[in-house]
Amino acid sequence: MSEARARLLKAATELFYTEGIHAVGVDRVIAAAQVTRATMYRHFPSKDDLVVAYLTQADEAIRARTAAARAQDATPEDIVRAVGTHIADDIQRRGFRGCAFLNAAAEYPDPAHPVHKAVLKHRKWFLDTVTELLAAAGETHPEPAARHFVMLRDGAMAAGCLTDPKPVRDTFLAGIEGLLKYRNR
């Protein structure tokens, strides 16, 4: 990745996440990245391309954290807990403003739009991954359990930026423990 592309993506990530995608124009990203308009459009032919790159970078970070959790010498249940703990830690991160993917989906509701498609691609991967993890943990009905996990996550991500994140974090982690404890019932 070129230095200019990295600066554009870093600036876009900070601005889109903190202020909203539609609220931030290309000129703000260009100014924050300290590049020329031609450089911006050389790397990202449109703002939509930049938004998709922003979401792709967020997706790659979550995939890397999940892969790291899976690479640990741990039980399947502890891997599920590690994935949940990463999410719970994000909720308590300074400047937390919810889930970048849910925020983007709210701004781009058209399912045919490339940004919405990037959101759905990430969510499908995440649901599939949690399904695999819960199956490995012995859940005989991993798909509904994984949907439950994702719904817990979505609620925690929404609530975590609206109120004190500590009880949201604790409730989310307790929900994961409930899924693990009461599986197959």
HURAHU-V854558 format. One record per pair of residues at least 6 apart in sequence whose ideal C-beta (glycine too) atoms are under 7 Angstrom apart, sorted by the first residue. I is the first residue (numbers start at 1). J is the second residue. D is the distance in whole Angstrom. If there is no record, write none. Layout:
BEGIN
i:j:d
I:J:D
I:J:D
END
This chain:
BEGIN
i:j:d
4:35:5
4:39:5
4:43:7
5:43:4
7:33:4
7:34:7
7:35:6
8:29:6
8:33:4
8:35:6
8:40:6
8:43:6
8:44:7
8:50:7
9:53:6
9:54:7
9:57:6
11:29:5
11:32:4
11:33:4
12:29:5
12:50:5
12:54:5
13:54:5
13:57:7
15:24:4
15:28:6
15:29:6
15:32:6
16:24:6
16:51:7
16:54:6
17:97:6
17:100:6
18:95:7
18:97:6
20:107:7
21:51:6
21:104:6
21:107:5
22:107:5
26:40:6
26:47:5
29:50:7
30:37:6
30:40:5
44:50:4
44:53:6
48:114:5
48:115:6
51:104:7
51:115:5
52:114:5
52:115:6
52:118:5
55:100:7
55:101:7
55:104:6
55:115:7
55:118:4
55:119:7
55:122:7
56:118:7
58:100:5
59:122:4
65:86:5
66:83:6
66:129:6
69:79:5
69:82:4
69:83:5
70:79:6
72:79:7
72:82:7
74:82:7
76:133:6
76:136:4
76:137:4
77:137:5
77:180:5
79:133:6
80:133:5
80:134:6
80:137:6
80:176:7
80:180:6
81:176:6
83:133:7
84:172:7
84:173:6
84:176:4
87:153:6
87:156:7
87:172:7
88:169:4
88:172:5
88:173:5
90:96:7
91:156:6
91:157:7
91:160:4
91:165:5
91:168:6
91:169:5
92:165:5
92:166:7
92:169:6
96:160:6
96:161:5
96:165:7
97:161:5
98:157:5
98:158:6
98:161:4
99:157:4
101:119:5
101:122:5
101:123:7
102:154:6
102:157:6
104:115:6
104:119:5
105:116:6
105:119:5
108:115:4
108:116:5
109:116:7
110:116:6
126:150:7
127:146:6
127:147:7
127:150:6
130:146:4
130:149:5
130:150:6
131:142:5
131:143:5
131:146:4
134:142:4
134:145:5
134:146:6
135:142:4
137:180:7
138:183:7
139:145:5
139:183:4
139:184:6
140:184:5
145:179:6
145:183:6
148:179:6
149:176:7
149:179:6
152:172:6
152:175:4
152:176:7
156:168:5
156:172:4
159:168:5
160:168:5
END
